[in-house]
């Protein structure tokens, strides 16, 4: 019997056979396709129901850091984060991008402008007649979703090389420039010279000059796209560490973990994953002249507690030798040819996750003899409790003070009460 007819197994056999062999073919029904479509419809409807009923709560705290955002902007970011993430995955662009574009065009104001210039991604579409101008005035939740989707599609078309897992700041900045000025301008000019991209990134990028066909030439005071991207990322990450995080970010966190776990399961099923004891080349004749905070590790102790695995489980690559004494976390930077490689626990112990004062997402593992830190993961697979050696704990990322996806790996020796060189603990 077809699995699609089990729900009606109480019917007589002749009736079930008649439905299966006559009715379904005659109507041209495809039960599997119908079931998949229903599930997708239920998922999308759930998102909009949560939107309409106000369950996607706003944030309650100000972002403390370089790129401070007004409270109403923070609330809008947190409210729309899971929807923007869903749209970004569909378009295959980084998850903060749709919100950044919406912020840049209308500063998160819940209204449609009179002249259409503030509708993200739709300016050229309106000018060309491909899309009508949204009705000026108050904006509905459905219109916000539509505008986010329009922006995501436009962004991908102007920067097709970017993906959902892209972390490279140079590429993301160039893509924001291409979205704003076109692919031709982005290919010829430097995104770092664009007020749209870089304004207020630091003191060297303040009040930059911006030229626009509608506005003319003006001195810009608002955040550019790149610092806005970092501000939104930091806001989302810090809110996720709260004991009572907003429901919207709980949804985002769960969906991200499911996505990352599903991707890893597919890699393993397809034979792409490479195991958990990867070798990594270290430079010959290493001379660490600035790592004055490192000392020798203790020699005795329980071998079972010692860190013995590379935290990057797949094709690890050393991108920076020991550094970090000035901020009390000396360690190595390790990346991978797979920009979303799984992070594994180098040793057994108790794990905690948090965001530090520099907005670096952090995995900390401690046992009776050692403490290790893994910085910048884009997703946690475990938030607290005990882990075993080799257990997957997260996905490599670039969250916080980072210029690309990698893990900053630090080891502290509790017996000798000192930081040690992680290179001596790699396979």
C-alpha positions in Angstrom: 0.0 0.0 0.0 1.2 3.5 -0.8 2.5 5.4 2.2 0.2 8.2 1.2 -2.9 6.1 1.8 -2.0 4.8 5.2 -4.0 7.6 6.7 -7.2 6.0 5.2 -6.3 2.4 6.0 -9.7 2.0 7.7 -11.3 2.1 4.2 -12.2 -1.1 2.4 -9.4 -2.5 0.2 -11.3 -2.1 -3.0 -11.9 1.6 -2.2 -8.2 2.3 -1.5 -7.1 0.5 -4.7 -9.7 2.5 -6.6 -8.4 5.8 -5.2 -4.7 4.8 -5.8 -5.1 3.5 -9.3 -7.9 5.6 -10.7 -8.7 8.8 -8.8 -5.1 10.1 -8.2 -3.9 9.4 -11.8 -7.1 10.9 -13.2 -6.7 14.1 -11.2 -3.0 14.3 -11.9 -2.1 14.5 -8.2 1.4 14.2 -7.0 1.1 13.3 -3.3 4.8 13.8 -2.5 4.9 17.2 -4.1 1.7 18.2 -2.3 3.1 17.1 1.0 6.4 19.1 0.5 4.5 22.2 -0.6 2.2 22.0 2.4 5.2 21.8 4.8 6.9 24.8 3.1 3.6 26.7 3.3 3.2 25.9 7.0 6.8 27.0 7.7 6.4 30.3 5.8 3.0 30.9 7.4 4.4 30.4 10.9 7.0 33.1 10.3 4.3 35.6 9.2 1.9 34.6 12.0 4.7 35.2 14.5 5.2 38.6 12.8 1.6 39.5 12.9 1.0 38.5 16.5 4.0 40.5 17.7 5.9 37.5 19.1 9.1 38.7 17.5 10.0 40.9 20.4 12.4 43.8 20.2 15.6 44.2 22.1 15.9 45.9 25.5 19.5 46.9 25.7 21.7 49.3 23.9 24.6 48.0 21.9 27.8 49.0 23.8 30.7 49.5 21.4 32.0 51.4 18.5 28.9 51.4 16.4 26.1 52.4 18.8 22.6 52.1 17.4 19.5 53.8 18.7 17.1 51.6 20.6 14.4 51.7 18.0 16.9 50.5 15.4 18.0 47.7 17.7 14.4 46.6 18.2 13.8 46.5 14.5 17.0 44.5 13.8 16.1 41.9 16.5 12.5 41.7 15.3 13.4 41.1 11.6 16.6 39.0 12.1 15.0 35.5 11.6 13.0 36.7 8.6 16.0 38.4 7.0 18.1 35.2 7.7 15.5 33.1 5.9 15.5 35.5 2.9 19.3 35.6 2.9 19.6 31.8 2.7 17.1 31.7 -0.2 19.2 34.3 -2.1 22.5 32.8 -0.9 23.9 36.0 0.6 25.3 36.8 4.2 22.5 36.9 6.7 22.9 40.5 7.9 22.8 41.9 4.3 19.0 42.3 3.8 18.7 44.3 7.0 21.7 46.4 6.3 20.3 47.4 2.9 16.9 48.2 4.4 18.6 50.3 7.1 20.7 52.2 4.6 17.7 53.0 2.4 15.2 54.1 5.0 17.0 54.0 8.4 14.5 51.3 9.6 11.6 53.8 9.5 8.2 52.0 9.3 7.1 54.1 6.4 7.4 54.3 2.6 8.9 57.5 1.2 7.2 59.8 -1.2 9.7 59.4 -4.0 10.6 55.7 -3.8 14.3 56.4 -3.2 14.1 54.8 0.2 12.7 51.5 -0.9 15.5 49.0 -0.9 16.4 47.4 -4.1 13.4 48.9 -5.8 14.8 52.3 -7.0 16.0 51.0 -10.4 13.1 48.7 -10.7 10.6 51.6 -10.2 12.6 53.8 -12.6 12.5 51.1 -15.3 8.8 50.3 -14.7 9.5 46.7 -13.5 8.0 47.3 -10.1 5.4 49.9 -8.9 6.3 52.3 -6.2 5.1 51.2 -2.8 2.3 53.3 -1.5 3.8 56.3 0.5 3.1 56.3 4.2 2.9 53.5 6.9 4.5 50.2 5.9 3.0 46.8 6.5 4.9 43.7 7.7 4.2 42.1 4.3 5.7 45.1 2.5 8.8 44.9 4.7 9.2 41.2 3.8 8.8 42.0 0.1 11.3 44.8 0.3 13.8 42.6 2.1 13.4 39.9 -0.6 13.8 42.5 -3.5 17.0 43.8 -1.9 18.4 40.3 -1.5 17.8 39.4 -5.1 19.2 42.7 -6.4 22.3 42.3 -4.1 23.0 38.8 -5.4 22.6 39.9 -9.0 25.1 42.6 -8.6 27.5 40.5 -6.6 27.0 36.8 -7.7 30.2 35.6 -6.1 29.0 36.2 -2.6 27.3 33.3 -0.6 25.5 32.8 2.6 28.7 31.7 4.2 30.9 34.5 3.0 32.9 36.2 5.7 35.6 38.0 3.8 35.2 41.7 4.6 36.9 42.9 1.4 34.3 40.9 -0.7 31.3 42.0 1.4 32.4 45.7 1.2 32.9 45.4 -2.6 29.4 43.8 -2.8 27.8 46.7 -0.9 29.5 49.1 -3.3 28.3 47.1 -6.3 24.7 47.2 -4.9 24.9 51.0 -4.4 27.0 52.1 -7.5 26.7 49.2 -9.9 29.0 46.3 -10.9 31.0 48.5 -13.3 31.9 51.1 -10.6 32.7 48.3 -8.1 35.1 46.7 -10.6 37.0 50.0 -11.2 36.9 51.8 -7.9 37.8 51.1 -4.3 34.9 50.4 -1.9 37.0 51.9 0.9 36.6 55.3 -0.7 32.8 55.0 -0.7 30.8 56.9 1.9 27.9 54.5 1.4 30.2 51.6 2.4 32.7 53.0 4.9 31.4 56.2 6.6 32.0 56.2 10.4 33.9 52.9 10.3 36.6 54.7 12.4 38.0 58.2 12.8 39.6 58.0 9.3 36.2 57.5 7.7 34.0 60.2 9.2 31.8 62.7 7.3 32.7 61.3 3.9 31.5 62.9 0.7 28.7 61.2 -1.1 27.2 61.9 -4.5 23.8 60.9 -5.6 21.5 61.7 -8.6 18.7 62.7 -6.2 20.7 64.2 -3.3 23.6 65.8 -5.1 26.9 65.9 -3.2 26.6 65.9 0.6 28.7 65.1 3.7 27.4 61.9 5.2 26.9 61.5 8.9 25.1 58.1 9.2 26.8 54.7 9.4 28.0 53.2 6.1 27.0 49.7 5.1 30.1 48.0 6.4 30.1 49.3 10.0 26.3 48.8 10.0 26.9 45.1 9.0 29.3 44.8 12.0 26.9 46.6 14.3 24.0 44.3 13.4 26.2 41.2 13.7 27.4 42.3 17.1 23.9 43.2 18.3 22.5 39.8 17.3 25.4 37.9 18.9 25.3 39.7 22.2 21.6 39.3 22.5 21.9 35.6 22.0 24.1 35.3 25.1 21.3 36.8 27.3 19.6 34.4 29.7 16.2 35.5 28.5 16.9 36.2 24.8 14.1 37.6 22.6 12.1 34.9 21.0 13.0 36.1 17.5 16.7 35.4 18.2 15.9 32.1 19.8 14.2 31.1 16.5 17.3 32.4 14.6 19.7 30.6 16.8 17.8 27.3 16.5 17.4 27.6 12.7 21.1 28.4 12.3 22.2 25.4 14.3 19.8 23.1 12.3 21.2 24.5 9.1 24.8 24.0 10.2 24.2 20.5 11.5 22.3 19.6 8.4 25.1 20.8 6.2 27.7 18.9 8.2 25.6 15.7 8.1 25.3 16.1 4.3 29.1 16.5 4.0 29.7 13.4 6.1 27.1 11.4 4.0 28.7 12.5 0.8 32.2 11.6 2.1 33.4 15.3 2.1 34.4 15.4 5.8 38.0 14.4 6.5 38.0 13.2 10.1 39.2 14.7 13.3 43.0 14.4 13.5 44.2 16.6 10.6 47.8 17.6 10.4 48.7 21.3 10.0 52.0 22.7 8.6 53.9 25.0 10.9 56.7 27.3 9.7 60.2 26.1 10.0 62.4 27.7 12.7 59.5 29.4 14.5 60.7 32.4 16.5 58.1 33.9 18.7 59.7 37.1 19.8 56.6 39.0 21.0 54.9 36.2 23.0 56.3 37.2 26.4 53.2 35.9 28.2 53.9 32.3 27.2 55.7 29.7 29.4 56.4 26.0 29.3 53.5 23.6 30.0 53.7 21.1 32.8 55.1 17.7 31.9 53.3 15.4 34.1 49.5 15.1 34.5 46.7 13.0 33.1 47.2 12.3 29.4 43.5 11.9 29.0 42.9 15.6 29.9 45.5 17.0 27.6 44.4 19.0 24.4 45.4 16.7 21.6 43.3 17.6 18.5 43.3 20.6 16.1 40.1 22.5 16.9 39.5 22.9 13.1 38.4 19.4 12.0 38.9 19.8 8.2 42.0 21.0 6.3 43.4 23.3 8.9 45.6 26.2 7.8 47.8 28.4 10.0 47.0 32.0 9.2 48.8 33.8 12.0 51.3 32.5 14.5 51.2 33.2 18.3 49.8 36.7 19.1 47.4 38.2 21.6 49.5 38.8 24.7 48.3 42.4 24.8 44.7 41.3 25.3 45.5 38.3 27.5 44.5 35.6 25.1 47.7 34.5 23.3 47.1 31.9 20.6 47.2 30.8 17.0 44.8 31.7 14.2 43.7 28.6 12.3 41.5 28.7 9.2 40.5 26.0 6.7 39.9 25.6 2.9 36.3 25.0 3.9 35.1 28.4 5.1 32.4 26.7 7.3 34.5 23.9 8.8 33.3 22.2 12.0 35.1 23.1 15.2 35.8 20.1 17.5 36.7 19.9 21.2 40.5 19.3 21.4 40.0 17.8 24.9 37.3 16.7 27.3 35.8 19.2 29.8 33.0 21.5 30.7 32.0 24.0 28.0 30.5 27.4 28.2 29.7 29.9 25.4 29.6 33.7 25.5 30.5 36.9 23.7 33.5 38.8 25.1 34.0 42.6 25.4 35.2 42.8 21.8 32.1 41.0 20.6 34.0 37.8 19.8 31.7 34.8 20.0 33.6 32.3 22.3 33.7 28.7 23.2 35.5 27.9 26.5 36.4 24.4 27.6 37.9 23.6 31.0 39.0 20.5 32.8 41.2 19.9 35.9 44.4 20.8 34.2 43.7 22.9 31.1 41.5 25.7 29.8 41.1 26.4 26.1 39.3 29.2 24.2 38.0 29.1 20.6 37.0 32.5 19.2 34.8 33.7 16.4 32.4 30.7 15.7 29.3 31.5 13.7 27.3 28.8 15.4 27.4 26.9 18.7 26.4 23.2 18.7 26.6 23.1 22.5 26.1 26.0 24.9 27.0 24.5 28.3 27.7 21.1 29.9 30.4 18.5 29.3 32.0 17.6 26.0 34.3 14.7 24.9 37.4 15.0 22.9 36.5 15.3 19.2 32.9 16.3 19.8 31.6 18.9 17.4 31.1 22.2 19.3 30.5 24.8 16.5 31.1 26.1 13.0 34.2 28.2 12.2 33.2 31.8 11.5 34.3 35.5 11.7 32.0 36.9 14.5 33.6 39.7 16.4 37.0 41.3 15.8 38.0 39.2 12.8 38.9 39.7 9.1 37.8 36.4 7.8 36.6 32.9 9.0 39.1 31.3 11.4 39.4 30.3 15.0 41.7 32.0 17.5 43.0 29.0 19.6 44.3 29.7 23.2 45.5 27.2 25.8 46.0 28.0 29.5 47.9 25.6 31.8 46.1 25.5 35.2 49.0 23.6 36.9 51.7 26.0 36.0 49.3 28.9 35.9 50.4 30.2 32.5 49.4 30.5 28.9 51.3 28.0 26.6 52.1 27.8 22.9 49.2 25.9 21.2 51.5 24.6 18.5 52.9 22.1 20.9 49.5 20.5 21.3 48.6 20.0 17.7 48.8 16.5 16.0 
